[in-house]
Amino acid sequence: MLTFVLGSGAQAQTFKVLHDFDVSAGDGNLPSSSLLADSAGNLYGMTSTGGAHNLGSVYRLSPTGTGSFNETILYSFKGGSADGAFPQGSLVRDSTGNLYGVTSVGGITATVCNYFAGPGCGVIFKLKPMLTGQWAESVLHRFTGTDGGNSFAGLVRDSKGNFYGATSVGGSAGLGAVYKLTHTSTGWKETVLHSFTGGTDGAAPFMFETALTLDGLGNIYGSTYQGGGAANAGIVFELIPQTSGAWTEKILYTFQGGADGSESLCGVILDTSGNVYGTTLKGGTQIGSGTVFKLTAANGYAKTILHDFNVFTDPAKEAPHTLLFDANGNLFGTTEYALYKLTPGSNGWSETALWVFGNLQDGGANTVYEPAIMDAQGHFWGATLWGGPAGATTGGIAWELIP
């Protein structure tokens, strides 16, 4: 593990490379999820390729007590009808230590969905720790296309143990779906809650390497990458459960493109007042480098742009991804290039770039598609898709930043 301490005046920050992925050593390659922490300080994640079959892996990084981390590959995907391939999204861990996630392809050899040449539309899987130290995989659901396919979104679990997710394609119109996975007496059952149809309804809910958001009433929030009208710039939606068992879609906002923003790739989060926050990959009043926005619930979900990115003048550059809050109401997020902070003030929100990737300290790591997580001490943990101290153009790293 490489550690660097950088100081500026009275303030110092520590950046640690926890693991440098190297596919040539049978390791995972190209991290494809946020990290998930347990109470013992272990970190779990997925890689989209690498592993024993070069079809992706689930890994664990375990603290050694001396500040370093040891990596263990918990499972390597086989592809085909055996299981999935190219896992994406985010992992969920239950109270007994089982892990749950999705893959973007695999599961059924005869079916091909839209975004990959590989067979199968993906699976929902479970990994169970065994007394032997090994992990056993079981496939809970195989997507067929009509019930969704090619999921880049992870799972979110409600208090009853049901899982919810989104697929980028599939559903009745082939333009993506939101689904629910329920455990029954005969096994796990998937139900499509909403199929996107394009137009004003939205299309392609990528929810890239993140997950849907649930509120306390069981409503589901998310965003689509496309659809919404003539601009085809995407929407923010809410799905509301009905007593009949059906779900009703409410369109909270339709992006207009250009200065308004477009292509909300990574879903949304809520504050305690029900206000909705998210990002757009493109658009904004600068030069189209993306935005951070707020939809105010008490004002009919009217939109305010909190920050406009500018690839030439903003240290965080462009292409923002998923957001998170701290206890003080500050927003944090990653762009393709940086970890940043947005602080509310009387004159609006101000941005601070906490770490800009691609330097000597992080070994040239870059392409930060993976959302960061934050612990109770304000430390950040995450992964990058590319780069690392080994100097390879692929691989990626897992990292920690102590501001």
C-alpha positions in Angstrom: 0.0 0.0 0.0 1.3 3.4 -0.9 0.6 6.4 1.4 1.2 10.1 0.7 0.7 13.0 3.1 0.3 16.4 1.4 0.1 19.6 3.4 -0.9 23.1 2.7 -0.4 25.5 5.7 -2.1 24.0 8.7 -4.2 21.5 6.8 -2.8 18.1 5.5 -4.5 15.3 3.7 -3.4 11.7 3.4 -4.0 9.6 0.2 -3.5 5.9 0.3 -3.5 3.4 -2.5 -5.1 0.4 -0.8 -4.8 -2.0 -3.8 -3.4 -1.8 -7.3 -5.4 -4.2 -9.5 -3.3 -6.2 -12.0 -5.1 -8.6 -14.3 -1.9 -10.3 -15.3 -1.6 -11.8 -11.8 -5.0 -13.3 -11.9 -6.4 -10.3 -10.1 -9.6 -8.4 -10.9 -9.3 -5.7 -13.5 -11.3 -2.5 -14.1 -13.2 -1.9 -10.8 -16.9 -1.5 -11.5 -18.6 -0.7 -8.2 -18.4 1.5 -5.2 -16.8 0.0 -2.1 -18.9 -1.6 0.6 -17.5 -1.6 4.2 -18.4 -4.0 7.0 -18.1 -3.4 10.8 -14.7 -5.1 10.8 -13.2 -2.6 8.4 -13.2 -5.0 5.4 -14.0 -3.4 2.0 -15.9 -5.3 -0.7 -16.2 -4.5 -4.4 -16.4 -5.8 -8.0 -14.3 -5.7 -11.1 -15.9 -5.8 -14.5 -13.1 -8.0 -16.0 -10.2 -10.0 -14.6 -10.6 -12.9 -12.2 -9.9 -16.5 -13.1 -11.9 -16.3 -16.4 -11.4 -12.6 -17.2 -15.2 -12.1 -16.9 -15.1 -10.2 -13.6 -14.8 -10.8 -9.9 -16.0 -9.9 -6.4 -13.1 -9.1 -4.1 -12.5 -8.2 -0.4 -9.8 -5.9 1.0 -9.0 -6.8 4.6 -7.1 -4.5 7.0 -3.9 -6.1 8.4 -3.6 -4.0 11.5 -0.4 -2.3 10.2 -2.3 0.1 7.8 -2.1 -2.1 4.7 -4.9 -4.2 3.1 -4.8 -7.8 1.7 -7.0 -8.6 -1.2 -8.9 -11.9 -1.6 -10.9 -12.8 -4.7 -14.2 -14.1 -3.3 -15.6 -15.2 -6.7 -14.7 -15.2 -10.4 -17.6 -15.2 -12.8 -17.7 -17.9 -15.5 -20.2 -16.4 -17.9 -22.6 -18.3 -20.2 -25.5 -20.1 -18.7 -23.6 -21.0 -15.5 -23.7 -17.5 -14.1 -23.3 -13.9 -15.1 -20.3 -11.9 -16.5 -19.1 -8.3 -16.2 -20.6 -7.4 -12.9 -21.7 -3.8 -12.4 -23.4 -1.5 -9.9 -23.0 -1.9 -6.2 -23.0 -4.7 -3.7 -25.5 -5.2 -0.8 -24.5 -7.1 2.4 -27.1 -8.7 4.7 -26.8 -9.2 8.5 -25.3 -12.7 8.0 -22.6 -11.6 5.7 -24.1 -12.7 2.3 -23.4 -10.4 -0.6 -25.9 -9.6 -3.4 -25.3 -7.9 -6.8 -25.9 -7.9 -10.5 -24.0 -8.7 -13.7 -24.6 -6.9 -17.0 -24.5 -10.0 -19.2 -24.5 -13.8 -18.9 -27.1 -16.1 -17.4 -28.8 -17.3 -20.6 -26.8 -18.3 -23.6 -29.5 -17.9 -26.2 -30.4 -14.3 -25.5 -28.5 -11.1 -26.5 -29.5 -7.7 -25.2 -28.6 -4.4 -26.8 -25.4 -3.1 -25.2 -23.1 -6.1 -25.4 -22.3 -8.6 -28.1 -22.0 -11.2 -25.3 -24.9 -13.6 -24.7 -27.3 -13.3 -21.8 -29.0 -10.2 -20.4 -27.4 -10.5 -16.9 -28.2 -12.1 -13.5 -28.9 -11.2 -9.9 -26.6 -13.2 -7.7 -25.9 -14.1 -4.1 -22.5 -15.0 -2.6 -22.6 -16.9 0.7 -19.5 -17.3 2.9 -18.8 -21.0 3.8 -17.1 -22.4 6.9 -14.3 -23.5 4.6 -13.5 -19.9 3.8 -14.8 -20.3 0.2 -17.8 -18.4 -1.1 -20.7 -20.1 -2.9 -22.5 -18.3 -5.6 -26.2 -18.8 -6.5 -28.2 -17.2 -9.2 -31.4 -15.6 -7.9 -32.7 -14.4 -11.2 -31.7 -14.6 -14.9 -32.9 -11.6 -17.0 -34.5 -12.5 -20.3 -34.8 -9.1 -21.9 -38.6 -8.8 -21.6 -38.1 -8.5 -17.8 -35.1 -6.2 -18.1 -31.5 -6.6 -19.3 -28.0 -5.2 -19.2 -28.1 -3.7 -15.7 -25.4 -1.2 -14.8 -27.2 -0.4 -11.5 -26.8 -2.1 -8.2 -29.4 -3.3 -5.8 -31.1 -1.5 -2.9 -32.9 -3.5 -0.1 -35.9 -2.5 1.9 -36.7 -3.3 5.5 -38.6 -6.4 4.5 -35.7 -7.9 2.5 -37.0 -7.1 -0.9 -34.5 -5.9 -3.5 -35.0 -3.2 -6.2 -33.0 -2.4 -9.2 -33.1 -0.9 -12.7 -32.0 -2.2 -16.1 -30.7 -0.1 -18.9 -32.6 -2.0 -21.6 -35.4 -4.6 -21.7 -38.9 -4.3 -20.4 -42.0 -4.2 -22.5 -40.6 -1.5 -24.9 -36.9 -2.5 -24.7 -36.0 0.9 -23.2 -35.3 -0.2 -19.6 -37.2 -1.2 -16.5 -37.4 -1.0 -12.7 -37.9 -4.3 -11.0 -38.5 -5.8 -7.6 -37.0 -9.1 -6.3 -39.0 -10.8 -3.6 -38.3 -14.0 -1.6 -41.2 -16.4 -1.7 -41.9 -19.9 -0.4 -40.8 -21.3 -3.9 -37.7 -19.1 -4.3 -37.0 -15.6 -5.6 -39.5 -13.9 -7.8 -38.8 -10.9 -10.0 -41.6 -8.4 -10.8 -41.3 -5.5 -13.3 -42.7 -2.4 -11.6 -42.3 -0.1 -14.6 -41.2 -0.4 -18.2 -40.0 2.8 -19.8 -41.5 3.6 -23.1 -39.5 6.6 -24.3 -41.0 10.0 -25.1 -42.1 11.9 -22.0 -41.8 8.7 -19.9 -38.0 8.6 -20.2 -35.7 5.8 -21.4 -32.5 4.0 -20.4 -32.3 4.2 -16.6 -28.6 3.4 -16.5 -28.1 4.4 -12.8 -24.5 3.8 -13.5 -22.6 2.0 -10.7 -25.1 3.3 -8.2 -28.7 2.3 -7.1 -32.2 3.5 -6.9 -33.2 5.5 -3.8 -36.1 4.5 -1.4 -37.9 6.9 0.9 -39.6 6.0 4.2 -42.9 5.4 2.5 -41.5 2.9 0.0 -41.5 5.3 -3.0 -38.6 4.8 -5.5 -36.6 7.6 -7.0 -34.2 7.5 -10.0 -33.3 9.1 -13.3 -33.1 8.1 -16.9 -30.3 8.9 -19.4 -32.6 9.6 -22.3 -36.2 10.3 -23.2 -38.4 12.9 -21.7 -39.4 14.8 -24.8 -38.0 16.5 -27.8 -34.6 17.1 -26.2 -34.2 13.4 -25.4 -32.2 14.6 -22.4 -33.6 12.3 -19.6 -35.9 12.7 -16.6 -36.0 12.3 -12.8 -38.8 10.0 -11.8 -40.6 8.7 -8.7 -42.5 5.3 -8.6 -45.3 5.2 -6.1 -46.8 1.9 -4.9 -50.6 1.5 -5.1 -52.9 -0.6 -3.0 -53.8 -2.7 -6.1 -50.2 -3.8 -6.4 -49.5 -1.6 -9.4 -47.0 1.3 -9.3 -47.5 4.8 -10.7 -44.8 6.8 -12.3 -44.5 10.5 -11.4 -42.2 12.6 -13.6 -40.5 15.0 -11.2 -38.4 16.8 -13.8 -37.7 16.7 -17.5 -34.3 17.9 -18.7 -34.2 20.3 -21.6 -30.6 19.9 -22.6 -28.2 22.8 -23.2 -27.9 25.1 -20.2 -30.5 23.1 -18.3 -28.4 19.9 -18.3 -28.8 16.5 -19.9 -28.1 12.8 -19.5 -28.6 12.1 -15.8 -26.5 9.0 -15.6 -26.3 8.2 -11.9 -29.6 8.5 -10.2 -30.5 10.8 -7.3 -30.4 11.2 -3.5 -32.9 12.8 -1.0 -32.4 15.0 2.0 -34.6 14.9 5.1 -37.1 17.3 3.6 -37.6 15.2 0.5 -35.7 17.4 -1.8 -34.0 15.6 -4.7 -30.3 16.0 -5.6 -28.4 14.6 -8.6 -26.1 15.3 -11.5 -26.2 15.5 -15.2 -23.3 14.2 -17.3 -23.6 17.0 -19.9 -25.1 20.4 -20.3 -25.0 23.4 -18.0 -24.4 27.1 -18.4 -20.7 26.7 -18.9 -19.6 24.6 -21.8 -21.6 21.5 -21.3 -19.4 19.8 -18.8 -22.3 18.7 -16.5 -24.2 20.0 -13.5 -25.2 19.3 -9.9 -28.9 20.1 -9.4 -31.6 20.3 -6.7 -35.3 19.7 -7.1 -37.2 21.4 -4.3 -40.1 19.2 -3.1 -42.1 22.1 -1.6 -42.0 24.0 -4.8 -43.3 21.4 -7.2 -39.8 20.0 -7.7 -38.5 23.2 -9.3 -34.9 22.8 -10.3 -31.9 24.8 -9.2 -28.4 24.3 -10.6 -26.0 24.2 -7.6 -22.8 23.9 -9.6 -21.8 24.0 -13.3 -18.6 22.2 -14.2 -16.1 23.5 -16.7 -13.5 21.2 -18.1 -11.0 24.0 -18.7 -11.4 26.1 -15.5 -12.9 23.8 -12.8 -10.3 21.6 -11.0 -12.9 18.8 -11.0 -13.3 19.2 -14.7 -16.4 17.4 -16.0 -18.7 14.4 -16.0 -20.0 14.3 -12.4 -21.4 11.1 -11.0 -23.2 10.1 -7.8 -23.6 12.4 -4.8 -23.5 11.9 -1.0 -24.3 14.1 2.0 -22.4 14.5 5.3 -24.1 15.4 8.6 -23.6 19.1 8.0 -25.4 19.2 4.7 -22.4 19.4 2.5 -22.5 17.5 -0.8 -19.6 15.3 -2.0 -19.2 13.5 -5.3 -16.8 12.3 -7.9 -16.3 13.5 -11.5 -14.4 11.4 -14.0 -11.2 13.2 -12.7 -11.7 14.2 -9.1 -13.3 14.0 -5.6 -15.0 17.3 -4.8 -17.0 19.0 -2.1 -19.9 21.4 -2.4 -20.6 23.7 0.6 -23.8 25.7 1.0 -23.6 29.3 1.8 -25.4 32.6 1.7 -24.2 33.2 -1.9 -24.9 29.7 -3.2 -22.8 26.6 -3.2 -19.0 26.7 -3.4 -16.8 23.9 -4.7 -13.6 22.5 -3.3 -11.6 19.8 -5.2 -10.5 17.4 -2.4 -8.4 15.2 -4.7 -7.6 15.4 -8.4 -6.6 12.0 -9.8 -3.9 11.2 -12.3 -0.8 12.5 -10.4 2.4 10.9 -9.1 0.8 10.3 -5.6 -1.9 8.0 -6.9 0.2 6.5 -9.7 -1.7 8.1 -12.5 -5.0 6.5 -11.5 -7.9 8.0 -13.4 -11.5 7.6 -14.7 -13.3 7.8 -11.4 -16.7 6.4 -12.5 -17.1 4.6 -9.1 -19.0 6.5 -6.4 -17.1 7.3 -3.2 -18.2 6.3 0.2 -17.6 8.2 3.5 -17.2 6.8 7.0 -18.1 8.3 10.3 -14.7 10.0 10.6 -15.1 11.8 7.3 -12.6 9.5 5.4 -13.4 8.7 1.8 -13.0 5.3 0.1 -13.4 4.5 -3.6 -11.9 3.0 -6.7 -10.8 4.1 -10.1 -11.3 2.3 -13.4 -7.8 2.8 -14.9 -4.2 3.4 -13.9 -2.3 2.9 -10.7 1.3 2.7 -9.4 2.1 -0.3 -11.5 2.1 2.0 -14.5 -0.3 -0.1 -16.6 -2.9 1.6 -18.7 -5.5 -0.6 -17.3 -6.1 -2.1 -13.8 -7.3 0.7 -11.5 -6.9 1.1 -7.8 -8.8 1.1 -4.5 -8.1 4.2 -2.5 -8.6 6.1 0.8 -8.5 9.8 1.3 -8.2 11.4 4.7 -8.9 15.2 4.2 
